[in-house]
């Protein structure tokens, strides 16, 4: 009987699978945490500074946005 040669890809399949799953979950965790961080730390003062340069106040911008809804 002739012995068939087997590839080592079958032995590495679980390692590759869990490495891929770990990489995807790490990317998603960074993306979600970054989104939550920037949504929680949205500074009103920085918005007012940007609006002051353009001649708008925060209250008039908020009123205009509310009126458009």
N, C-alpha and C positions, 0 to 999 in steps of 0.2 A: 504494500500500500504506500502510496505517495503522500507525504505529509504536506498539507496546505500551509502556505505562509499566511500569517495573519498580520494585519497592520496594527500599529499601536494607537491608531485613532480611536478604536473602540474602547481602549483602556483610558484614554484621556477625555472621553465624552463627558463624564460627570464633572471633571475639573473645569473643562471649557464652559459647560452649562452654568455652573455656579459662579464662575468668573464673570460671565456675561450678565447674569442676574444681579450680581453685586455691583457691576459697573452701571447698569441701568438704574438700580435703586439709589446709588450714590448720586447720580446725575439728577434724578427726580427729587431727592431730599434737598440738594443744594438749590434747585430751582424753586421748590415750594418754600423753603426757609427764607430765601432771598425775597420772594414775593411778599411773604407775610411781614418780614422785617421792614421793607420799604413802605408797605401800606400802613403799618403801625407808626412808623417814625416819619410821617408826612408832616413837615413843619409848616405851620401857617405863616410864621415870620418870614421864611424864605419866599413864600408865595407873595407876601405883601411887598417884599423888597423888589421882586421881579416886576410886580404890577406898578410899583412906584416909578420905576424907570420908564414904563410905557404910558404913565399918566392915568392909570386906573387904580381904584381902591378895591380892597377885598370885598367890601359890602356891596359896592355897585356891581361888581362882577358876579357875586352870589345872587343878587336880585335879578340880574339879567338872565342868568342861567335858570333861575326859578321861573321867570316869566316865559322862557322858551319852552318849558315843560308843558 
